[in-house]
Amino acid sequence: MNTKFITKSLLLTTALAIMLLLSMPSRAGLEEANSAYNNKDYKTALREYLPLAKKGNDYAQFKVGELYFEGKGVLQDYEEGYKWLTKSAEQENPLALAMLAVKFADGKGVKRILVFAHAYINLAEANRFKYPELNEKIDVFTKLRDSLEQEMTPSEVEAAQVFAKAQQKYAMANKNGLHLPKYDDVK
């Protein structure tokens, strides 16, 4: 029998087992965080989401951003909320993109920039397949986009569409996700 093949197979199997074990606490942490959030225990939710967010979990990053933006379980901090929402949105998380769209549409915590709001709602809609439950809420995206277009000039709508398409091409070309503006540029 080929000992190199057996050794390589054992190493790969061991590495896979270790990766599975390391991912289990993350799932458990996410379940605990969601449970705390649903029970309105936002301090515990933040404590559970934050380590996952720091490890790059886009859903946890979205929730941390939401908690900071809304001041739930923590002092309201738009800059910190924006930081976490953009980390999540840059991974093309449609929930984070939709929340950023709403923030830019309302001007809450950021400048009111309708072009960004429109672009982000387009990106959220394009990435909704990541969360099947969003398919049922497609009319929400459409209604928000339609209401934004009522306030925008045709050239602003076109700019938003170009920005969204450029973001999608950037994400596909670089496989690093989207590249969104920093907080200092939009506050």
Secondary structure per residue as TSV (DSSP state, phi and psi in degrees):
chain	resnum	aa	ss	phi	psi
A	1	M	-	360.0	147.5
A	2	N	-	-79.8	108.7
A	3	T	H	-69.1	-31.8
A	4	K	H	-63.8	-41.5
A	5	F	H	-63.8	-44.7
A	6	I	H	-64.5	-43.7
A	7	T	H	-62.9	-45.1
A	8	K	H	-63.1	-42.4
A	9	S	H	-62.9	-41.6
A	10	L	H	-63.9	-42.3
A	11	L	H	-64.4	-43.7
A	12	L	H	-64.5	-41.9
A	13	T	H	-63.2	-43.1
A	14	T	H	-64.2	-44.2
A	15	A	H	-61.8	-41.9
A	16	L	H	-63.1	-43.1
A	17	A	H	-62.6	-41.9
A	18	I	H	-64.5	-43.0
A	19	M	H	-61.6	-40.5
A	20	L	H	-64.8	-42.5
A	21	L	H	-64.8	-39.5
A	22	L	H	-68.5	-30.1
A	23	S	H	-79.4	-20.8
A	24	M	H	-62.9	-45.7
A	25	P	H	-61.3	-32.0
A	26	S	H	-61.9	-44.7
A	27	R	H	-64.1	-42.7
A	28	A	H	-62.8	-42.8
A	29	G	H	-62.8	-38.1
A	30	L	H	-67.7	-41.1
A	31	E	H	-63.1	-43.8
A	32	E	H	-63.8	-42.5
A	33	A	H	-62.9	-45.4
A	34	N	H	-63.5	-39.8
A	35	S	H	-62.6	-46.6
A	36	A	H	-61.8	-43.4
A	37	Y	H	-60.8	-47.5
A	38	N	H	-63.6	-27.1
A	39	N	T	-90.4	9.3
A	40	K	T	62.7	24.0
A	41	D	-	-94.6	75.5
A	42	Y	H	-69.5	-30.9
A	43	K	H	-64.1	-44.1
A	44	T	H	-66.6	-41.0
A	45	A	H	-58.9	-46.4
A	46	L	H	-61.5	-43.6
A	47	R	H	-60.3	-35.0
A	48	E	H	-81.7	-38.7
A	49	Y	H	-71.4	-38.1
A	50	L	H	-56.6	-48.3
A	51	P	H	-62.0	-35.2
A	52	L	H	-68.9	-40.0
A	53	A	H	-63.0	-41.8
A	54	K	H	-64.8	-26.2
A	55	K	T	-84.6	-1.9
A	56	G	T	101.2	7.8
A	57	N	-	-68.5	114.1
A	58	D	H	-65.7	-33.2
A	59	Y	H	-69.1	-43.6
A	60	A	H	-63.0	-39.0
A	61	Q	H	-62.3	-41.5
A	62	F	H	-59.5	-47.5
A	63	K	H	-65.6	-40.2
A	64	V	H	-62.2	-44.7
A	65	G	H	-59.8	-42.9
A	66	E	H	-62.2	-45.4
A	67	L	H	-61.2	-43.6
A	68	Y	H	-68.5	-43.1
A	69	F	H	-62.3	-40.0
A	70	E	H	-90.7	-8.8
A	71	G	T	68.1	39.0
A	72	K	S	-99.7	114.2
A	73	G	S	78.1	2.5
A	74	V	S	-158.4	157.3
A	75	L	-	-62.8	137.6
A	76	Q	-	-60.3	129.1
A	77	D	-	-144.6	98.5
A	78	Y	H	-62.2	-39.4
A	79	E	H	-63.7	-44.7
A	80	E	H	-67.4	-40.0
A	81	G	H	-62.1	-44.0
A	82	Y	H	-63.3	-41.3
A	83	K	H	-56.5	-48.3
A	84	W	H	-72.9	-37.3
A	85	L	H	-63.7	-40.6
A	86	T	H	-70.4	-34.6
A	87	K	H	-58.9	-43.4
A	88	S	H	-68.8	-46.1
A	89	A	H	-63.6	-35.3
A	90	E	H	-65.1	-19.8
A	91	Q	T	-91.7	13.5
A	92	E	T	65.3	34.0
A	93	N	-	-74.6	117.1
A	94	P	H	-66.7	-27.5
A	95	L	H	-67.0	-44.5
A	96	A	H	-66.5	-41.8
A	97	L	H	-61.5	-42.7
A	98	A	H	-65.2	-40.7
A	99	M	H	-65.8	-41.0
A	100	L	H	-63.1	-38.7
A	101	A	H	-58.3	-45.2
A	102	V	H	-64.9	-41.9
A	103	K	H	-62.7	-43.3
A	104	F	H	-69.9	-32.1
A	105	A	H	-68.5	-39.3
A	106	D	H	-86.2	-22.7
A	107	G	T	73.3	29.4
A	108	K	S	-93.9	108.3
A	109	G	S	85.4	-12.9
A	110	V	S	-140.7	166.5
A	111	K	-	-62.2	151.1
A	112	R	-	-79.2	104.6
A	113	I	-	-125.7	97.9
A	114	L	H	-65.6	-30.3
A	115	V	H	-62.8	-43.8
A	116	F	H	-65.7	-43.6
A	117	A	H	-57.6	-47.5
A	118	H	H	-62.9	-46.1
A	119	A	H	-61.9	-43.5
A	120	Y	H	-69.0	-33.6
A	121	I	H	-70.2	-34.5
A	122	N	H	-63.5	-43.0
A	123	L	H	-67.1	-38.5
A	124	A	H	-62.7	-44.6
A	125	E	H	-62.8	-41.6
A	126	A	H	-65.3	-25.6
A	127	N	T	-106.9	11.3
A	128	R	G	-63.4	-21.4
A	129	F	G	-60.0	-19.9
A	130	K	G	-68.1	-22.7
A	131	Y	S	-131.4	93.5
A	132	P	G	-51.8	-29.8
A	133	E	G	-64.1	-19.7
A	134	L	G	-72.2	-23.9
A	135	N	G	-60.4	-30.4
A	136	E	G	-74.1	-17.5
A	137	K	G	-108.9	22.3
A	138	I	H	-58.4	-31.3
A	139	D	H	-65.9	-25.4
A	140	V	H	-63.8	-44.6
A	141	F	H	-61.1	-46.4
A	142	T	H	-62.2	-44.6
A	143	K	H	-64.1	-41.7
A	144	L	H	-64.5	-46.3
A	145	R	H	-60.6	-44.1
A	146	D	H	-61.7	-42.7
A	147	S	H	-67.5	-34.9
A	148	L	H	-65.2	-42.8
A	149	E	H	-63.4	-24.7
A	150	Q	H	-65.2	-26.8
A	151	E	H	-100.4	-6.3
A	152	M	S	-104.5	152.2
A	153	T	-	-79.8	160.1
A	154	P	H	-56.5	-35.4
A	155	S	H	-70.4	-32.1
A	156	E	H	-68.7	-40.5
A	157	V	H	-61.6	-44.9
A	158	E	H	-62.5	-42.2
A	159	A	H	-61.3	-40.4
A	160	A	H	-64.5	-42.0
A	161	Q	H	-66.2	-41.0
A	162	V	H	-64.5	-44.1
A	163	F	H	-60.5	-45.7
A	164	A	H	-62.7	-44.0
A	165	K	H	-65.3	-39.8
A	166	A	H	-63.5	-40.3
A	167	Q	H	-62.1	-43.1
A	168	Q	H	-63.6	-42.4
A	169	K	H	-65.1	-41.2
A	170	Y	H	-60.5	-45.9
A	171	A	H	-62.0	-42.7
A	172	M	H	-70.2	-39.7
A	173	A	H	-70.4	-39.0
A	174	N	H	-97.3	-14.8
A	175	K	S	52.4	24.1
A	176	N	S	-111.1	9.2
A	177	G	-	84.1	-165.5
A	178	L	-	-79.7	165.4
A	179	H	-	-127.9	104.4
A	180	L	-	-106.4	159.6
A	181	P	-	-63.5	150.9
A	182	K	-	-78.3	160.1
A	183	Y	H	-59.3	-40.7
A	184	D	H	-58.6	-24.9
A	185	D	H	-82.9	-14.1
A	186	V	H	-126.4	-2.0
A	187	K	-	-76.5	360.0
